[in-house]
Structure formats: C-alpha cells, structure tokens
C-alpha cells in the first residue's frame, strides 16, 4: 500500500488509524511518501510507531533540467503542441511544500537543496 502525502494524512488524523490497521495486516508493505522528513513526529499513538518502524530514504530534488525532460516527455506522450520555451519556463518554476515560486530559466539551473523533497517516478 502506498500512502502519498503521508504528512497531510497524519496532520488530519494524528492517531493514524489507517496506518495502525495496515501495519498489522499480514503480508502488507506500507510505503509512505512525504515532503516532510519529520512527518512521523505527527503520530500520537505509540502503537503505530512501534509497528511501523520505517526505513527512511531521502531523494535529492530534481534539477531544472530533469524537470524539463520529464515535462517534455509528458508533452510528447499527450500528443500536445507546447512550445519549448513554455516547457522550460514551467521547469524553472520550483515546487515547494508551500506553493510555487518561479525563477527565469537563464538564472536557475538547479533547485535549492535546503530541504529534502520526495522524487516521483515518471
């Protein structure tokens, strides 16, 4: 079971009943994805933490070039007509947990690495 944006679920339900249930099912693997490295600190039920016992993996943020390549690939898959400049501008817009901030493609070659972020697969 993959739980994306785990921190949002835990903020809404700090007792984590779903996580508690899933960690006690036989032959069930739980993968939690979060932009917040300390998301599990939101869990208020010690029984959940004792049974979950996660392995933590931190992925470096995508570079602007990597984001541009992903977007370009998705444009091709969609069969859409999108100018390269538009794809580059979108790639230069850095996503953060608080929203989007943009930089011009000529001044932003890499996303800042000040906070860990999850990396989605394409």
MOPAC internal coordinates of N, CA, C and O (Angstrom, degrees):
PM7 1SCF
backbone

  N    0.0000 0     0.00 0     0.00 0    0    0    0
  C    1.4327 1     0.00 0     0.00 0    1    0    0
  C    1.5245 1   107.33 1     0.00 0    2    1    0
  O    1.2310 1   120.43 1   -51.48 1    3    2    1
  N    1.3159 1   116.78 1   128.52 1    3    2    1
  C    1.4566 1   121.95 1   178.15 1    5    3    2
  C    1.5230 1   108.34 1  -106.62 1    6    5    3
  O    1.2310 1   121.27 1   -55.95 1    7    6    5
  N    1.3260 1   115.18 1   124.05 1    7    6    5
  C    1.4621 1   121.54 1   177.81 1    9    7    6
  C    1.5222 1   107.94 1  -110.81 1   10    9    7
  O    1.2310 1   120.91 1   -76.36 1   11   10    9
  N    1.3292 1   115.86 1   103.64 1   11   10    9
  C    1.4608 1   120.87 1   179.74 1   13   11   10
  C    1.5274 1   108.62 1   -84.71 1   14   13   11
  O    1.2310 1   120.59 1   -29.74 1   15   14   13
  N    1.3143 1   116.47 1   150.26 1   15   14   13
  C    1.4585 1   124.29 1  -179.03 1   17   15   14
  C    1.5396 1   108.89 1    54.38 1   18   17   15
  O    1.2310 1   121.25 1  -129.93 1   19   18   17
  N    1.3155 1   115.22 1    50.07 1   19   18   17
  C    1.4615 1   122.72 1  -177.89 1   21   19   18
  C    1.5249 1   112.01 1   -56.15 1   22   21   19
  O    1.2310 1   119.95 1   142.78 1   23   22   21
  N    1.3187 1   117.70 1   -37.22 1   23   22   21
  C    1.4621 1   120.52 1  -178.85 1   25   23   22
  C    1.5296 1   112.22 1   -61.65 1   26   25   23
  O    1.2310 1   119.95 1   145.47 1   27   26   25
  N    1.3251 1   117.70 1   -34.53 1   27   26   25
  C    1.4731 1   120.76 1   178.82 1   29   27   26
  C    1.5253 1   110.13 1   -67.75 1   30   29   27
  O    1.2310 1   120.42 1   138.81 1   31   30   29
  N    1.3394 1   116.81 1   -41.19 1   31   30   29
  C    1.4545 1   120.93 1   178.49 1   33   31   30
  C    1.5292 1   110.39 1   -63.70 1   34   33   31
  O    1.2310 1   120.76 1   136.31 1   35   34   33
  N    1.3298 1   116.16 1   -43.69 1   35   34   33
  C    1.4582 1   120.11 1  -177.99 1   37   35   34
  C    1.5234 1   112.35 1   -70.28 1   38   37   35
  O    1.2310 1   120.06 1   148.07 1   39   38   37
  N    1.3265 1   117.50 1   -31.93 1   39   38   37
  C    1.4637 1   120.36 1   176.49 1   41   39   38
  C    1.5288 1   110.23 1   -67.00 1   42   41   39
  O    1.2310 1   120.57 1   143.27 1   43   42   41
  N    1.3277 1   116.51 1   -36.73 1   43   42   41
  C    1.4626 1   120.86 1  -179.69 1   45   43   42
  C    1.5226 1   111.90 1   -76.96 1   46   45   43
  O    1.2310 1   120.59 1   145.32 1   47   46   45
  N    1.3291 1   116.48 1   -34.68 1   47   46   45
  C    1.4696 1   121.53 1  -178.18 1   49   47   46
  C    1.5199 1   109.49 1  -133.41 1   50   49   47
  O    1.2310 1   119.23 1  -100.46 1   51   50   49
  N    1.3328 1   119.07 1    79.54 1   51   50   49
  C    1.4640 1   121.72 1  -175.67 1   53   51   50
  C    1.5243 1   114.45 1   -63.15 1   54   53   51
  O    1.2310 1   120.03 1   161.94 1   55   54   53
  N    1.3244 1   117.56 1   -18.06 1   55   54   53
  C    1.4728 1   119.51 1   175.91 1   57   55   54
  C    1.5322 1   110.54 1   -77.70 1   58   57   55
  O    1.2310 1   120.42 1   165.15 1   59   58   57
  N    1.3253 1   116.79 1   -14.85 1   59   58   57
  C    1.4668 1   125.02 1   174.92 1   61   59   58
  C    1.5235 1   113.61 1    52.07 1   62   61   59
  O    1.2310 1   119.51 1  -123.98 1   63   62   61
  N    1.3393 1   118.54 1    56.02 1   63   62   61
  C    1.4670 1   119.66 1  -178.41 1   65   63   62
  C    1.5268 1   113.44 1   -62.11 1   66   65   63
  O    1.2310 1   119.85 1   143.68 1   67   66   65
  N    1.3311 1   117.90 1   -36.32 1   67   66   65
  C    1.4617 1   119.44 1   179.10 1   69   67   66
  C    1.5244 1   110.68 1   -66.63 1   70   69   67
  O    1.2310 1   120.27 1   134.32 1   71   70   69
  N    1.3080 1   117.09 1   -45.68 1   71   70   69
  C    1.4587 1   120.96 1   178.49 1   73   71   70
  C    1.5277 1   110.51 1   -62.21 1   74   73   71
  O    1.2310 1   120.40 1   139.65 1   75   74   73
  N    1.3195 1   116.84 1   -40.35 1   75   74   73
  C    1.4700 1   121.86 1   177.19 1   77   75   74
  C    1.5247 1   109.85 1   -59.36 1   78   77   75
  O    1.2310 1   120.43 1   131.94 1   79   78   77
  N    1.3197 1   116.78 1   -48.06 1   79   78   77
  C    1.4654 1   121.81 1  -179.30 1   81   79   78
  C    1.5304 1   111.20 1   -62.68 1   82   81   79
  O    1.2310 1   120.50 1   131.95 1   83   82   81
  N    1.3286 1   116.65 1   -48.05 1   83   82   81
  C    1.4653 1   120.26 1  -175.93 1   85   83   82
  C    1.5225 1   112.78 1   -65.63 1   86   85   83
  O    1.2310 1   120.00 1   144.24 1   87   86   85
  N    1.3183 1   117.60 1   -35.76 1   87   86   85
  C    1.4649 1   119.70 1  -177.67 1   89   87   86
  C    1.5207 1   112.12 1   -73.81 1   90   89   87
  O    1.2310 1   119.84 1   170.24 1   91   90   89
  N    1.3035 1   117.92 1    -9.76 1   91   90   89
  C    1.4552 1   121.24 1   179.34 1   93   91   90
  C    1.5250 1   112.79 1  -105.94 1   94   93   91
  O    1.2310 1   120.25 1  -179.12 1   95   94   93
  N    1.2950 1   117.13 1     0.88 1   95   94   93
  C    1.4758 1   120.50 1   177.01 1   97   95   94
  C    1.5167 1   109.03 1   -83.70 1   98   97   95
  O    1.2310 1   120.21 1   -43.17 1   99   98   97
  N    1.3155 1   117.20 1   136.83 1   99   98   97
  C    1.4673 1   119.37 1   177.56 1  101   99   98
  C    1.5294 1   110.82 1   -68.02 1  102  101   99
  O    1.2310 1   121.23 1   -33.32 1  103  102  101
  N    1.2997 1   115.24 1   146.68 1  103  102  101
  C    1.4709 1   122.67 1   176.25 1  105  103  102
  C    1.5267 1   112.83 1    57.06 1  106  105  103
  O    1.2310 1   120.27 1  -146.12 1  107  106  105
  N    1.3178 1   117.08 1    33.88 1  107  106  105
  C    1.4593 1   121.46 1   179.48 1  109  107  106
  C    1.5203 1   109.05 1  -119.52 1  110  109  107
  O    1.2310 1   121.03 1   -53.94 1  111  110  109
  N    1.3146 1   115.64 1   126.06 1  111  110  109
  C    1.4632 1   122.43 1   174.73 1  113  111  110
  C    1.5124 1   107.50 1  -104.24 1  114  113  111
  O    1.2310 1   120.57 1   -44.27 1  115  114  113
  N    1.3014 1   116.51 1   135.73 1  115  114  113
  C    1.4550 1   121.47 1   178.08 1  117  115  114
  C    1.5243 1   108.11 1  -114.18 1  118  117  115
  O    1.2310 1   121.42 1   -54.13 1  119  118  117
  N    1.3222 1   114.90 1   125.87 1  119  118  117
  C    1.4636 1   121.30 1   176.00 1  121  119  118
  C    1.5189 1   106.37 1  -115.63 1  122  121  119
  O    1.2310 1   120.88 1   -62.04 1  123  122  121
  N    1.3083 1   115.92 1   117.96 1  123  122  121
  C    1.4626 1   120.85 1   179.05 1  125  123  122
  C    1.5173 1   109.91 1  -107.77 1  126  125  123
  O    1.2310 1   120.25 1   -49.88 1  127  126  125
  N    1.3143 1   117.13 1   130.12 1  127  126  125
  C    1.4605 1   122.99 1   179.40 1  129  127  126
  C    1.5212 1   108.68 1  -112.02 1  130  129  127
  O    1.2310 1   121.09 1   -44.31 1  131  130  129
  N    1.3238 1   115.52 1   135.69 1  131  130  129
  C    1.4578 1   119.64 1  -179.74 1  133  131  130
  C    1.5152 1   110.33 1  -154.21 1  134  133  131
  O    1.2310 1   120.77 1   -30.59 1  135  134  133
  N    1.3226 1   116.13 1   149.41 1  135  134  133
  C    1.4600 1   121.50 1   171.41 1  137  135  134
  C    1.5146 1   110.57 1   -84.28 1  138  137  135
  O    1.2310 1   120.35 1   170.56 1  139  138  137
  N    1.3066 1   116.94 1    -9.44 1  139  138  137
  C    1.4614 1   123.51 1  -175.93 1  141  139  138
  C    1.5310 1   109.27 1  -106.78 1  142  141  139
  O    1.2310 1   120.62 1   -70.17 1  143  142  141
  N    1.3285 1   116.41 1   109.83 1  143  142  141
  C    1.4681 1   120.59 1  -177.09 1  145  143  142
  C    1.5227 1   112.01 1   -60.30 1  146  145  143
  O    1.2310 1   119.97 1   149.09 1  147  146  145
  N    1.3121 1   117.66 1   -30.91 1  147  146  145
  C    1.4644 1   120.57 1  -177.40 1  149  147  146
  C    1.5280 1   112.44 1   -98.90 1  150  149  147
  O    1.2310 1   119.90 1  -152.95 1  151  150  149
  N    1.3247 1   117.80 1    27.05 1  151  150  149
  C    1.4661 1   122.00 1  -177.47 1  153  151  150
  C    1.5222 1   112.49 1   -56.16 1  154  153  151
  O    1.2310 1   119.93 1   143.51 1  155  154  153
  N    1.3198 1   117.74 1   -36.49 1  155  154  153
  C    1.4591 1   119.34 1  -177.07 1  157  155  154
  C    1.5226 1   113.00 1   -68.71 1  158  157  155
  O    1.2310 1   120.40 1   165.33 1  159  158  157
  N    1.3171 1   116.85 1   -14.67 1  159  158  157
  C    1.4646 1   118.94 1   175.86 1  161  159  158
  C    1.5307 1   110.90 1   -68.01 1  162  161  159
  O    1.2310 1   119.98 1   166.19 1  163  162  161
  N    1.3257 1   117.65 1   -13.81 1  163  162  161
  C    1.4579 1   122.30 1   177.70 1  165  163  162
  C    1.5293 1   112.27 1   -76.67 1  166  165  163
  O    1.2310 1   120.39 1   161.45 1  167  166  165
  N    1.3379 1   116.86 1   -18.55 1  167  166  165
  C    1.4661 1   121.12 1  -177.95 1  169  167  166
  C    1.5248 1   109.30 1   -71.48 1  170  169  167
  O    1.2310 1   120.39 1   -52.34 1  171  170  169
  N    1.3167 1   116.86 1   127.66 1  171  170  169
  C    1.4647 1   121.95 1  -177.64 1  173  171  170
  C    1.5314 1   112.91 1  -102.49 1  174  173  171
  O    1.2310 1   119.91 1   171.51 1  175  174  173
  N    1.3191 1   117.77 1    -8.49 1  175  174  173
  C    1.4690 1   121.73 1  -178.71 1  177  175  174
  C    1.5271 1   109.32 1  -102.54 1  178  177  175
  O    1.2310 1   120.13 1   -68.61 1  179  178  177
  N    1.3143 1   117.37 1   111.39 1  179  178  177
  C    1.4678 1   121.92 1  -178.45 1  181  179  178
  C    1.5219 1   112.51 1   -59.89 1  182  181  179
  O    1.2310 1   119.89 1   152.21 1  183  182  181
  N    1.3202 1   117.82 1   -27.79 1  183  182  181
  C    1.4787 1   120.39 1   179.55 1  185  183  182
  C    1.5282 1   110.93 1   -63.65 1  186  185  183
  O    1.2310 1   120.58 1   145.49 1  187  186  185
  N    1.3248 1   116.50 1   -34.51 1  187  186  185
  C    1.4668 1   120.74 1   178.02 1  189  187  186
  C    1.5234 1   109.62 1   -66.02 1  190  189  187
  O    1.2310 1   120.77 1   132.39 1  191  190  189
  N    1.3194 1   116.13 1   -47.61 1  191  190  189
  C    1.4652 1   120.38 1  -178.13 1  193  191  190
  C    1.5254 1   111.57 1   -64.47 1  194  193  191
  O    1.2310 1   120.10 1   144.36 1  195  194  193
  N    1.3219 1   117.41 1   -35.64 1  195  194  193
  C    1.4627 1   119.52 1  -178.28 1  197  195  194
  C    1.5228 1   111.99 1   -70.86 1  198  197  195
  O    1.2310 1   120.05 1   151.78 1  199  198  197
  N    1.3211 1   117.52 1   -28.22 1  199  198  197
  C    1.4662 1   119.39 1  -179.39 1  201  199  198
  C    1.5201 1   113.26 1   -95.75 1  202  201  199
  O    1.2310 1   119.88 1   156.60 1  203  202  201
  N    1.3293 1   117.84 1   -23.40 1  203  202  201
  C    1.4626 1   120.10 1  -177.92 1  205  203  202
  C    1.5222 1   110.79 1   -75.88 1  206  205  203
  O    1.2310 1   119.37 1   125.34 1  207  206  205
  N    1.3150 1   118.81 1   -54.66 1  207  206  205
  C    1.4611 1   123.86 1   175.12 1  209  207  206
  C    1.5384 1   112.46 1    44.29 1  210  209  207
  O    1.2310 1   119.56 1  -113.93 1  211  210  209
  N    1.3186 1   118.45 1    66.07 1  211  210  209
  C    1.4700 1   121.35 1  -171.07 1  213  211  210
  C    1.5260 1   114.28 1   -78.26 1  214  213  211
  O    1.2310 1   121.56 1   -23.28 1  215  214  213
  N    1.3107 1   114.62 1   156.72 1  215  214  213
  C    1.4663 1   122.96 1   165.18 1  217  215  214
  C    1.5190 1   104.38 1   -93.34 1  218  217  215
  O    1.2310 1   120.28 1   -46.59 1  219  218  217
  N    1.3047 1   117.08 1   133.41 1  219  218  217
  C    1.4636 1   120.04 1  -179.22 1  221  219  218
  C    1.5172 1   109.92 1  -103.84 1  222  221  219
  O    1.2310 1   121.48 1   -45.52 1  223  222  221
  N    1.3136 1   114.78 1   134.48 1  223  222  221
  C    1.4592 1   121.93 1   176.20 1  225  223  222
  C    1.5222 1   107.54 1  -128.35 1  226  225  223
  O    1.2310 1   120.66 1   -49.31 1  227  226  225
  N    1.3083 1   116.34 1   130.69 1  227  226  225
  C    1.4581 1   121.00 1   178.31 1  229  227  226
  C    1.5243 1   107.81 1  -114.61 1  230  229  227
  O    1.2310 1   121.00 1   -50.31 1  231  230  229
  N    1.3017 1   115.69 1   129.69 1  231  230  229
  C    1.4585 1   121.59 1   179.50 1  233  231  230
  C    1.5150 1   109.54 1  -108.35 1  234  233  231
  O    1.2310 1   120.65 1   -40.53 1  235  234  233
  N    1.3095 1   116.36 1   139.47 1  235  234  233
  C    1.4588 1   120.87 1   175.94 1  237  235  234
  C    1.5268 1   109.32 1   -64.49 1  238  237  235
  O    1.2310 1   120.40 1   -30.85 1  239  238  237
  N    1.3227 1   116.84 1   149.15 1  239  238  237
  C    1.4664 1   119.45 1   176.38 1  241  239  238
  C    1.5297 1   110.24 1   -64.72 1  242  241  239
  O    1.2310 1   121.27 1   -27.72 1  243  242  241
  N    1.3165 1   115.18 1   152.28 1  243  242  241
  C    1.4557 1   119.48 1   174.66 1  245  243  242
  C    1.5260 1   110.11 1   -64.18 1  246  245  243
  O    1.2310 1   120.58 1   -32.31 1  247  246  245
  N    1.3029 1   116.50 1   147.69 1  247  246  245
  C    1.4556 1   120.68 1   169.66 1  249  247  246
  C    1.5279 1   107.74 1   -81.10 1  250  249  247
  O    1.2310 1   120.47 1   -14.83 1  251  250  249
  N    1.3161 1   116.71 1   165.17 1  251  250  249
  C    1.4612 1   120.85 1   177.92 1  253  251  250
  C    1.5321 1   110.03 1   -60.21 1  254  253  251
  O    1.2310 1   120.47 1   140.60 1  255  254  253
  N    1.3344 1   116.70 1   -39.40 1  255  254  253
  C    1.4693 1   120.05 1   179.19 1  257  255  254
  C    1.5287 1   111.47 1   -62.92 1  258  257  255
  O    1.2310 1   120.23 1   140.02 1  259  258  257
  N    1.3215 1   117.16 1   -39.98 1  259  258  257
  C    1.4617 1   120.31 1   178.68 1  261  259  258
  C    1.5242 1   110.90 1   -65.95 1  262  261  259
  O    1.2310 1   120.49 1   138.09 1  263  262  261
  N    1.3358 1   116.67 1   -41.91 1  263  262  261
  C    1.4615 1   120.06 1   178.27 1  265  263  262
  C    1.5244 1   109.85 1   -63.20 1  266  265  263
  O    1.2310 1   120.29 1   137.00 1  267  266  265
  N    1.3321 1   117.04 1   -43.00 1  267  266  265
  C    1.4668 1   120.53 1   178.89 1  269  267  266
  C    1.5273 1   110.52 1   -59.84 1  270  269  267
  O    1.2310 1   120.11 1   136.34 1  271  270  269
  N    1.3340 1   117.39 1   -43.66 1  271  270  269
  C    1.4722 1   120.93 1   179.15 1  273  271  270
  C    1.5337 1   111.69 1   -62.41 1  274  273  271
  O    1.2310 1   120.61 1   138.20 1  275  274  273
  N    1.3243 1   116.44 1   -41.80 1  275  274  273
  C    1.4709 1   120.72 1   178.60 1  277  275  274
  C    1.5186 1   110.41 1   -63.81 1  278  277  275
  O    1.2310 1   120.78 1   133.13 1  279  278  277
  N    1.3385 1   116.11 1   -46.87 1  279  278  277
  C    1.4647 1   119.64 1   179.68 1  281  279  278
  C    1.5256 1   111.57 1   -62.91 1  282  281  279
  O    1.2310 1   120.67 1   137.62 1  283  282  281
  N    1.3214 1   116.33 1   -42.38 1  283  282  281
  C    1.4634 1   119.64 1   180.00 1  285  283  282
  C    1.5276 1   110.57 1   -62.63 1  286  285  283
  O    1.2310 1   120.50 1   139.34 1  287  286  285
  N    1.3199 1   116.64 1   -40.66 1  287  286  285
  C    1.4655 1   120.85 1   177.85 1  289  287  286
  C    1.5309 1   110.92 1   -61.93 1  290  289  287
  O    1.2310 1   120.55 1   138.95 1  291  290  289
  N    1.3165 1   116.55 1   -41.05 1  291  290  289
  C    1.4680 1   120.48 1  -179.97 1  293  291  290
  C    1.5214 1   111.90 1   -70.74 1  294  293  291
  O    1.2310 1   120.05 1   146.89 1  295  294  293
  N    1.3170 1   117.52 1   -33.11 1  295  294  293
  C    1.4645 1   121.27 1   175.12 1  297  295  294
  C    1.5273 1   109.31 1   -62.66 1  298  297  295
  O    1.2310 1   120.81 1   136.32 1  299  298  297
  N    1.3231 1   116.06 1   -43.68 1  299  298  297
  C    1.4703 1   120.69 1   179.51 1  301  299  298
  C    1.5223 1   110.04 1   -64.12 1  302  301  299
  O    1.2310 1   120.22 1   134.62 1  303  302  301
  N    1.3438 1   117.18 1   -45.38 1  303  302  301
  C    1.4667 1   120.65 1   179.24 1  305  303  302
  C    1.5245 1   111.70 1   -59.86 1  306  305  303
  O    1.2310 1   120.59 1   144.22 1  307  306  305
  N    1.3293 1   116.48 1   -35.78 1  307  306  305
  C    1.4609 1   121.02 1  -179.17 1  309  307  306
  C    1.5294 1   112.21 1   -78.64 1  310  309  307
  O    1.2310 1   120.63 1   165.92 1  311  310  309
  N    1.3270 1   116.40 1   -14.08 1  311  310  309
  C    1.4574 1   119.66 1  -176.79 1  313  311  310
  C    1.5184 1   112.14 1    68.83 1  314  313  311
  O    1.2310 1   120.84 1  -153.15 1  315  314  313
  N    1.3125 1   116.00 1    26.85 1  315  314  313
  C    1.4628 1   121.10 1  -176.04 1  317  315  314
  C    1.5219 1   111.36 1   -88.70 1  318  317  315
  O    1.2310 1   121.10 1   -23.30 1  319  318  317
  N    1.3166 1   115.50 1   156.70 1  319  318  317
  C    1.4563 1   122.64 1   175.29 1  321  319  318
  C    1.5283 1   107.38 1  -101.61 1  322  321  319
  O    1.2310 1   120.16 1   -78.72 1  323  322  321
  N    1.3263 1   117.30 1   101.28 1  323  322  321
  C    1.4616 1   122.14 1  -179.27 1  325  323  322
  C    1.5234 1   107.98 1  -130.81 1  326  325  323
  O    1.2310 1   120.50 1   -49.75 1  327  326  325
  N    1.3221 1   116.66 1   130.25 1  327  326  325
  C    1.4630 1   120.62 1   179.75 1  329  327  326
  C    1.5234 1   110.09 1   -66.51 1  330  329  327
  O    1.2310 1   120.88 1   -34.25 1  331  330  329
  N    1.3398 1   115.92 1   145.75 1  331  330  329
  C    1.4590 1   121.10 1   178.06 1  333  331  330
  C    1.5271 1   111.89 1   -57.89 1  334  333  331
  O    1.2310 1   120.60 1   144.47 1  335  334  333
  N    1.3361 1   116.46 1   -35.53 1  335  334  333
  C    1.4611 1   119.89 1   179.58 1  337  335  334
  C    1.5309 1   111.23 1   -63.51 1  338  337  335
  O    1.2310 1   120.41 1   142.89 1  339  338  337
  N    1.3211 1   116.83 1   -37.11 1  339  338  337
  C    1.4675 1   120.89 1   179.08 1  341  339  338
  C    1.5215 1   110.39 1   -67.76 1  342  341  339
  O    1.2310 1   120.50 1   138.85 1  343  342  341
  N    1.3267 1   116.65 1   -41.15 1  343  342  341
  C    1.4628 1   120.53 1   178.04 1  345  343  342
  C    1.5224 1   109.68 1   -63.86 1  346  345  343
  O    1.2310 1   120.29 1   136.23 1  347  346  345
  N    1.3284 1   117.06 1   -43.77 1  347  346  345
  C    1.4662 1   120.84 1   179.05 1  349  347  346
  C    1.5228 1   111.86 1   -63.32 1  350  349  347
  O    1.2310 1   120.60 1   140.66 1  351  350  349
  N    1.3340 1   116.46 1   -39.34 1  351  350  349
  C    1.4562 1   119.52 1   179.35 1  353  351  350
  C    1.5250 1   110.35 1   -66.09 1  354  353  351
  O    1.2310 1   120.48 1   137.88 1  355  354  353
  N    1.3207 1   116.69 1   -42.12 1  355  354  353
  C    1.4664 1   120.20 1   178.08 1  357  355  354
  C    1.5253 1   110.65 1   -63.76 1  358  357  355
  O    1.2310 1   120.31 1   140.83 1  359  358  357
  N    1.3286 1   117.01 1   -39.17 1  359  358  357
  C    1.4620 1   121.02 1   179.66 1  361  359  358
  C    1.5154 1   111.42 1   -64.97 1  362  361  359
  O    1.2310 1   120.65 1   148.08 1  363  362  361
  N    1.3351 1   116.36 1   -31.92 1  363  362  361
  C    1.4609 1   120.41 1  -178.88 1  365  363  362
  C    1.5285 1   111.93 1   -74.61 1  366  365  363
  O    1.2310 1   120.76 1   162.66 1  367  366  365
  N    1.3195 1   116.15 1   -17.34 1  367  366  365
  C    1.4638 1   119.82 1   177.37 1  369  367  366
  C    1.5265 1   108.11 1   -77.10 1  370  369  367
  O    1.2310 1   121.21 1   -67.81 1  371  370  369
  N    1.2787 1   115.29 1   112.19 1  371  370  369
  C    1.4554 1   120.90 1  -176.44 1  373  371  370
  C    1.5217 1   110.25 1   -84.20 1  374  373  371
  O    1.2310 1   121.48 1   -51.66 1  375  374  373
  N    1.3342 1   114.77 1   128.34 1  375  374  373
  C    1.4530 1   118.24 1   177.52 1  377  375  374
  C    1.5191 1   109.44 1   -86.87 1  378  377  375
  O    1.2310 1   121.11 1   -40.69 1  379  378  377
  N    1.2984 1   115.48 1   139.31 1  379  378  377
  C    1.4600 1   120.74 1   174.00 1  381  379  378
  C    1.5179 1   107.79 1  -133.71 1  382  381  379
  O    1.2310 1   120.42 1    -8.34 1  383  382  381
  N    1.3067 1   116.80 1   171.66 1  383  382  381
  C    1.4620 1   119.39 1  -179.35 1  385  383  382
  C    1.5158 1   112.20 1   -67.31 1  386  385  383
  O    1.2310 1   119.92 1   158.43 1  387  386  385
  N    1.3329 1   117.76 1   -21.57 1  387  386  385
  C    1.4610 1   120.75 1  -178.41 1  389  387  386
  C    1.5208 1   112.81 1   -91.37 1  390  389  387
  O    1.2310 1   119.71 1   167.94 1  391  390  389
  N    1.3139 1   118.16 1   -12.06 1  391  390  389
  C    1.4544 1   120.63 1  -177.76 1  393  391  390
  C    1.5079 1   109.98 1   147.24 1  394  393  391
  O    1.2310 1   120.27 1    25.43 1  395  394  393
  N    1.3142 1   117.09 1  -154.57 1  395  394  393
  C    1.4553 1   120.95 1  -176.92 1  397  395  394
  C    1.5173 1   110.25 1  -117.24 1  398  397  395
  O    1.2310 1   120.78 1   -42.99 1  399  398  397
  N    1.3045 1   116.11 1   137.01 1  399  398  397
  C    1.4545 1   121.84 1   171.36 1  401  399  398
  C    1.5145 1   106.73 1  -125.73 1  402  401  399
  O    1.2310 1   120.45 1   -36.90 1  403  402  401
  N    1.3104 1   116.75 1   143.10 1  403  402  401
  C    1.4553 1   119.66 1  -174.93 1  405  403  402
  C    1.5150 1   111.81 1  -116.44 1  406  405  403
  O    1.2310 1   121.67 1   -31.86 1  407  406  405
  N    1.3236 1   114.41 1   148.14 1  407  406  405
  C    1.4588 1   122.57 1   172.51 1  409  407  406
  C    1.5152 1   106.61 1  -130.76 1  410  409  407
  O    1.2310 1   120.37 1   -22.30 1  411  410  409
  N    1.3106 1   116.89 1   157.70 1  411  410  409
  C    1.4549 1   118.62 1   178.58 1  413  411  410
  C    1.5164 1   108.98 1   -72.92 1  414  413  411
  O    1.2310 1   119.37 1   -34.35 1  415  414  413
  N    1.3334 1   118.81 1   145.65 1  415  414  413
  C    1.4615 1   120.99 1  -178.68 1  417  415  414
  C    1.5216 1   113.20 1   -56.56 1  418  417  415
  O    1.2310 1   119.64 1   149.05 1  419  418  417
  N    1.3206 1   118.30 1   -30.95 1  419  418  417
  C    1.4615 1   119.66 1  -176.83 1  421  419  418
  C    1.5266 1   112.81 1   -74.55 1  422  421  419
  O    1.2310 1   119.62 1   159.20 1  423  422  421
  N    1.3481 1   118.33 1   -20.80 1  423  422  421
  C    1.4639 1   120.31 1  -177.78 1  425  423  422
  C    1.5135 1   113.28 1  -106.67 1  426  425  423
  O    1.2310 1   119.63 1   172.81 1  427  426  425
  N    1.3068 1   118.32 1    -7.19 1  427  426  425
  C    1.4596 1   120.34 1  -176.88 1  429  427  426
  C    1.5110 1   109.71 1  -122.59 1  430  429  427
  O    1.2310 1   120.30 1   -76.56 1  431  430  429
  N    1.3249 1   117.03 1   103.44 1  431  430  429
  C    1.4575 1   119.90 1   179.63 1  433  431  430
  C    1.5070 1   112.39 1  -102.72 1  434  433  431
  O    1.2310 1   120.29 1   165.57 1  435  434  433
  N    1.3398 1   117.05 1   -14.43 1  435  434  433
  C    1.4555 1   119.48 1  -179.08 1  437  435  434
  C    1.5177 1   109.54 1  -151.56 1  438  437  435
  O    1.2310 1   121.13 1   -38.70 1  439  438  437
  N    1.3379 1   115.44 1   141.30 1  439  438  437
  C    1.4531 1   119.81 1   176.72 1  441  439  438
  C    1.5194 1   109.16 1   -69.92 1  442  441  439
  O    1.2310 1   119.75 1   -37.50 1  443  442  441
  N    1.3294 1   118.09 1   142.50 1  443  442  441
  C    1.4564 1   119.91 1   178.80 1  445  443  442
  C    1.5216 1   110.99 1   -60.95 1  446  445  443
  O    1.2310 1   120.75 1   -31.23 1  447  446  445
  N    1.3205 1   116.18 1   148.77 1  447  446  445
  C    1.4560 1   119.68 1  -177.24 1  449  447  446
  C    1.5150 1   111.92 1  -109.11 1  450  449  447
  O    1.2310 1   120.05 1  -153.58 1  451  450  449
  N    1.3304 1   117.51 1    26.42 1  451  450  449
  C    1.4576 1   120.37 1  -176.36 1  453  451  450
  C    1.5242 1   112.86 1   -71.13 1  454  453  451
  O    1.2310 1   119.63 1   154.64 1  455  454  453
  N    1.3319 1   118.30 1   -25.36 1  455  454  453
  C    1.4547 1   119.22 1   178.59 1  457  455  454
  C    1.5227 1   109.01 1  -134.09 1  458  457  455
  O    1.2310 1   120.50 1   -39.31 1  459  458  457
  N    1.3525 1   116.64 1   140.69 1  459  458  457
  C    1.4537 1   119.07 1   179.98 1  461  459  458
  C    1.5206 1   110.47 1   -69.95 1  462  461  459
  O    1.2310 1   121.01 1   -36.68 1  463  462  461
  N    1.2932 1   115.67 1   143.32 1  463  462  461
  C    1.4580 1   121.68 1   176.99 1  465  463  462
  C    1.5072 1   108.76 1  -134.23 1  466  465  463
  O    1.2310 1   121.44 1   -23.21 1  467  466  465
  N    1.2940 1   114.85 1   156.79 1  467  466  465
  C    1.4560 1   117.69 1   179.31 1  469  467  466
  C    1.5119 1   109.61 1   -81.33 1  470  469  467
  O    1.2310 1   120.37 1   -24.37 1  471  470  469
  N    1.2935 1   116.90 1   155.63 1  471  470  469
  C    1.4469 1   122.54 1   177.99 1  473  471  470
  C    1.5228 1   108.30 1  -116.27 1  474  473  471
  O    1.2310 1   120.75 1   -58.32 1  475  474  473
  N    1.2975 1   116.18 1   121.68 1  475  474  473
  C    1.4548 1   120.63 1   176.88 1  477  475  474
  C    1.5165 1   109.28 1   -85.73 1  478  477  475
  O    1.2310 1   120.78 1   -25.01 1  479  478  477
  N    1.3164 1   116.11 1   154.99 1  479  478  477
  C    1.4485 1   119.54 1   177.22 1  481  479  478
  C    1.5139 1   108.90 1   -90.93 1  482  481  479
  O    1.2310 1   121.12 1   -24.80 1  483  482  481
  N    1.3170 1   115.46 1   155.20 1  483  482  481
  C    1.4647 1   118.52 1   179.01 1  485  483  482
  C    1.5057 1   110.29 1  -104.05 1  486  485  483
  O    1.2310 1   120.10 1   180.00 1  487  486  485

